[in-house]
C-alpha cells in the first residue's frame, strides 16, 4: 500500500517543474491525479512557458505508474475554468482528498516603486488569488467526501522573510501564509488540514533563467548559472545552491499522508536552512 493509496490529488501548475514532480511522486504512492496548467506565456514572466506537450508528458509519467490522471489546460486566474476541471476530475475519478496549490510565477525584479501596476496585479492574481481560487474550487468536494483531506499551498522562503527587488512576489507569498492559517481554522471542523511549503531556490525553469541570475547577482551585467549558484549557496545554511523538485514533493507527500494527520496550520520550510541563517 502506498502512503496515499486510493486518494485523488488536484495539482495546479502540473505541466513541469515542481507540479509535475508532485504529480509523479503522489502517483508513485498510489494517488490518482487531477492536473492543470495554463500552458501559455504570461506577460512579464522571464522564462519560457510550459506547453501542452509538457502537460502531456506529465500525463505519460503518471500513467506509466498505472495511475489515472485527468489533465486539462486551465488558468488559476479564472475560477470558472478551475471549477469545471475539478468538477470533471472528481466525476471521473470519484473523489478528492488532496490539493496542491502550486501554480505560480516569479516575475521580473524591480525596486518597489518601479514595479509596473499591471505586473503587480498579475503577480497577486496568480500567486495569491490563484491559490485562493484553487482552494475555493476544491473545498466543496473535500467536504462532500466526508473523509477530511489535506490542502498544501506552495509559498516560498519569500513568504517568511523579505527579499529586495521582488516586493510583488514577497507580498503574494506572505499572503499565502495568512490564507493558509485562516483556512486551517475554518476547515479544521471538517478534518481538512491546511499547510504551506516554503522552498529555497529549486532547480526548475522558474529559477534557472537570466532574470533570476541578475536578481541574485545585480553586480554583473550577464551573470551565469555558476555566478547564481555561488550567490545562492551563500543564502542557505547547508552549502548547496538549490534543492530539487522532488525534495519539495517529498514534503508535500508527508503533509498529504496520514502520517501528518494532525498537522495543520504549519508553514514548513524545505530550504536547506535558509530561514534560520
N, C-alpha and C positions, 0 to 999 in steps of 0.2 A: 504494500500500500504506500502510495506517495503521500507527502505531507499535506497536499491539498487535493487529494484524490476525490473525484466526483464533483468538484466545485467548478464554478464558472467565474471567470475574471473579465472585467471590462477595462481595457487599456487604451489610453489616448497617446498619440504620437508614436504609434507602434510600427511604423514602416522601417525604422532603422535605429541605431544608437541604443540608448537605454530602453526605449519602448520595445524594440524587437527583443532585446536581451530579457526583459521582464516576461514577455510572452513565451519565449522558449523555456526559460527557467521554470515558470509555473507549469507549463505543459510537461516538462520533464518529471514534475512531481504530481501529475495526474489531473491538472485542470484543463478544461476547455476554455476557449478564448473568444471574446468579442473585441475586435480591434478596429481602431480608426486612425487615420492620418489625413492631413489636408492635402498632401501630395502636390503642392504647387508653391511657387515663390511668394514670399511675404515682403512687401516693400521695406527697405532699410535693413533687412536682415542680412548679415555679411557673409553668408555661405550658401552654397547651392542647396536647393530644397530636396527633400525626399521625393521620390517619384512613385507612380503606381506600380512600376516594376519592383521597387524596393518593398512595397507593401505585399506584392505577390510573393517575394522571397520570404517574407515573414510567414505567410500562409504555408509555403512549401516546407519551411523548417518545422512548423508546428505539426503539420500533417505527417511529416516523416517520423514524428514521435507517436503516431497513431492517436492523436487527439483531434477533436473537432475545432473549427475556427470559423467565425463569421467576421469577415473583414470588409470594410467599406470606406470610401472616401468621404470625409466629413470635417467640418471646421468648428473648433471649440467656441468660436465667436457667434455661432448660430445654434441657439437652443433647439429649434425645431429639428435640425439635422441630427443633433445628438440624441434627442428623444426618439426619433424614428429608428436610428441604428440600435439603440439599447432595446427598444420595444421589439424590434425584429430579432435581435440576437437572443433575447430571452424566450421569445416564441419558438425559435429554432432549437435552442439548447436546454430550455426547460427551467432555468433558474438563474439567479445572480447572487454571488457570495462575496466577491472581491472587486474593489475598484482601485485602479491605479491612475490617478490624475497626473499624468506625466508630461503631456504636451507643453512645450514652451519654446521661447526664442531667446537669443542673447542680446540682440540689438547692437547699436553702434556706440562706442564710447564717446562721451562729451561731458564737459563741465555742466553742472545742473542748469545754469542759466542759458546754455547753448543747445539744450535738447529741443528739437522741433516739437511743436504741440502734437502733430499727428503721430510722431514716433512715440511720445509719452503715452498717448491714448491707446495706440496699438499694443504697446507693451503691457499695459494694465489690462487691456481687454483679453489678451491671450493668457498671460502668465498668472493673473489673479481671477478675473471674471470668468475666464475659460475653465478654471478649476472649479469655481462655484457652479457653473452651468453643468459641468460633468457630474458633479455630485447631485445636483438638483434632478437630473435626468435619471439617476440610478437609485435614489433613495426609495421611491415607491416600490420598486422591485425587491430591494433588500427587505423592506418592511413586510411586503406581501409574502415572502418566503417563510417568515416566522422563525428563522434559524439564526438570527443575528447576522453578523458579517464583519468585514474589515475594509476600511477605506484608508488608502495611503496616498497622501498628497506629496508630490515632489517639490520641495523647496530648494535650498542651497545653503552653503555656509553664508552666502549673502543675505539669507533670511535670519541670521543670528547676529551678524555684525556688519559694519559698513565697509564699503569699498569706494574709493574715489572714482569719479568719471562714469559711473553707471547708476545714477540716482533712480532712474526709472526701473531698472532691474532689481536693485536693492529694495525699493519701495514695494514692488509687486511680491517679491519673495518674503519680505517681512509680513505683508498682508496675508499670505498663505498660512503663516503660523497662527495669526489671530483667527482666521477662518477655521483652521483645524481645531483649535481649543474650544471654540464655540460649538462646532459640530460634535465634538466629543461629549460635551454636556447634553446637547439636545438629543443625541441618538443613543446615549447610554441606556435609557429605559427599554430600548428595543434590542439591547445586547449587540449593537453595532459599534464597533471600535473605530476610532479615527486617530491617525498618527501622521507625522510628516517625516520625510527623509531629507537630510541635508548633506549632499555630496560636496567634496572639494572639486577641483578640476577632474573631469572624466575624459578618457581618451575616445572622444567621439567627434563628429563633424562640427558640432556646436562649439567645441573648444579649439579644434585644430584648424584654425584659419588665421589669416594675417591680421584681422581686426582684433582678435583676442591677443595675438602676439604683441601688437602695439599697445594694448591696454596694460600688459604686464611689463613691457619694455618701451615706455614712451621716449626714452633717451635715444632710441635707434630709429632711423628712417625706414629700414626694411628688416625688422627682426626675423630671425629664422626660427624653426621649430626648436633647435638646440638652445637659442637665446631664451625662448619662452620656457623651456624645460629647466634651465638654470634658475630663472626667477621663480617659477612655480615650486621648485624644490625648497627654496628658502621660506615659502609660505607654510609648508607642512612641518609638523614635528618629526614624523617618520620621514627619512630622507628619500622621498620619491617625488617625481613631478606631477603625477596624476594616478588615479585609480582606474580600474577597468569597469566597463558597464556591468559585468557580472557581479562585481563587488556590491553594487547598489541593488542588483536583482536578488542577491542572497539575503540582504537585509529586508527587502520587501517580502520575500518568501517567508521569512520568520514572522514578520508582523501579520502576514495574511494567514498563517497557520494557527492551529490550536495551541501550539507551544507558547503563543503570546496572547492567550485567550482573555487575560485580564489586564493587558497593556493597552491603555488608551490615553490620549492627550499628551503624548510624548513627542518631542522634537529630537529625532535620532540622527546625530552626525555620523556620516561614513566618510571621514575626511582626513585620515592619516594624522590626526591630532592637530589640525589647523585651528580648530576652535579653542584649544587650550594653550596655544603657543603665545 
